[in-house]
Amino acid sequence: MGRYRDQTLGIRLTADEKEKILAHMKKAGFRNISDFFIYCTCNCRAFNFDLTPLLAVKNEMSRIGSNINQIAKVANTSKSIYRNDVFRLEQEVDELREIVHKNFMTIKDAKENGLHED
């Protein structure tokens, strides 16, 4: 016995968004957009992560890349590099590794513990 649905909900989409939604609907085996939306919104988890900390990763990677380029330029010009430059670069890579690990562990923990917004 089906449910009687007496409420409506309207949304506005771009043509591209509509096309993507309909493709997902068909791929999931739904024939009816209402059933697809109801299933997706009532039975699926929606995770909302603040990814701004990953900007630190991007910035650190950019800084390390610049330092590598500077060291390579000196090495190509003088045919040698300073041990201190390599040590500093190793420290920066270790810092980046720590930032990446901390941020991805936060995301992993949230996912494993089912933290999500309803």
C-alpha positions in Angstrom: 0.0 0.0 0.0 1.5 3.3 -1.1 1.8 6.5 0.9 -0.4 9.4 0.2 1.8 12.4 -0.5 0.0 15.7 -0.2 2.9 18.1 0.1 5.1 19.6 -2.7 8.5 21.0 -2.8 9.8 23.0 -5.7 13.5 23.6 -6.6 15.2 25.6 -9.3 18.1 24.1 -11.2 20.3 24.8 -14.1 20.0 22.6 -17.1 23.3 21.0 -16.3 22.2 20.2 -12.7 19.0 18.8 -13.9 20.8 16.6 -16.4 23.2 15.3 -13.7 20.4 14.6 -11.3 18.4 12.7 -13.9 21.5 10.7 -14.9 22.1 9.7 -11.2 18.4 8.8 -10.9 18.6 6.5 -13.8 21.9 5.0 -12.8 20.4 4.2 -9.3 17.4 2.5 -11.0 14.7 5.0 -10.1 12.0 5.9 -12.6 10.4 8.7 -10.6 12.3 11.8 -9.5 10.2 12.2 -6.4 11.1 8.7 -5.2 14.7 9.4 -6.0 14.8 12.6 -4.0 13.0 11.1 -1.1 15.3 8.1 -1.0 18.4 10.2 -1.3 17.4 12.7 1.4 15.9 10.3 3.9 18.2 7.3 3.6 21.6 8.8 2.8 24.1 10.5 5.0 25.3 13.9 4.1 28.7 14.9 5.4 29.7 18.5 5.8 33.4 18.9 6.3 35.2 22.2 6.8 38.0 21.8 4.3 39.6 25.2 5.0 42.4 23.6 7.1 43.5 21.9 3.9 44.4 25.3 2.6 47.3 25.1 4.9 48.4 22.0 3.1 48.2 23.8 -0.3 50.1 26.8 1.0 52.8 24.6 2.6 53.2 22.6 -0.6 53.5 25.8 -2.6 56.2 27.1 -0.2 58.1 23.8 -0.4 57.9 23.8 -4.1 59.4 27.3 -4.2 62.2 26.2 -1.9 62.9 23.2 -4.1 63.1 25.4 -7.1 65.5 27.8 -5.4 67.7 25.0 -4.3 67.7 23.5 -7.8 68.6 26.8 -9.3 71.6 27.2 -6.9 72.6 23.6 -7.5 72.5 24.0 -11.3 74.4 27.3 -11.1 77.1 26.4 -8.6 76.9 22.6 -9.0 76.5 22.2 -5.2 73.9 22.6 -2.6 74.2 23.4 1.1 73.4 20.8 3.7 71.4 23.4 5.6 69.1 24.0 2.6 68.4 20.2 2.4 67.8 20.1 6.2 65.4 23.0 6.0 63.5 21.3 3.2 63.3 18.1 5.1 61.8 20.0 8.1 59.2 21.6 5.8 58.2 18.3 4.3 57.9 16.9 7.9 55.6 19.8 8.8 53.5 19.2 5.7 53.3 15.5 6.5 52.0 16.4 10.0 49.4 18.8 8.7 48.1 16.3 6.1 48.0 13.5 8.7 46.1 15.7 11.2 43.5 16.9 8.7 42.9 13.6 7.1 42.6 11.8 10.4 39.9 14.3 11.4 37.9 13.5 8.3 38.4 9.8 8.7 37.3 9.9 12.4 34.2 11.9 11.4 33.3 9.4 8.8 33.9 6.4 10.9 31.9 7.8 13.9 29.0 8.7 11.6 29.2 12.4 12.4 27.0 14.1 9.8 24.4 16.8 9.6 20.7 15.7 9.2 
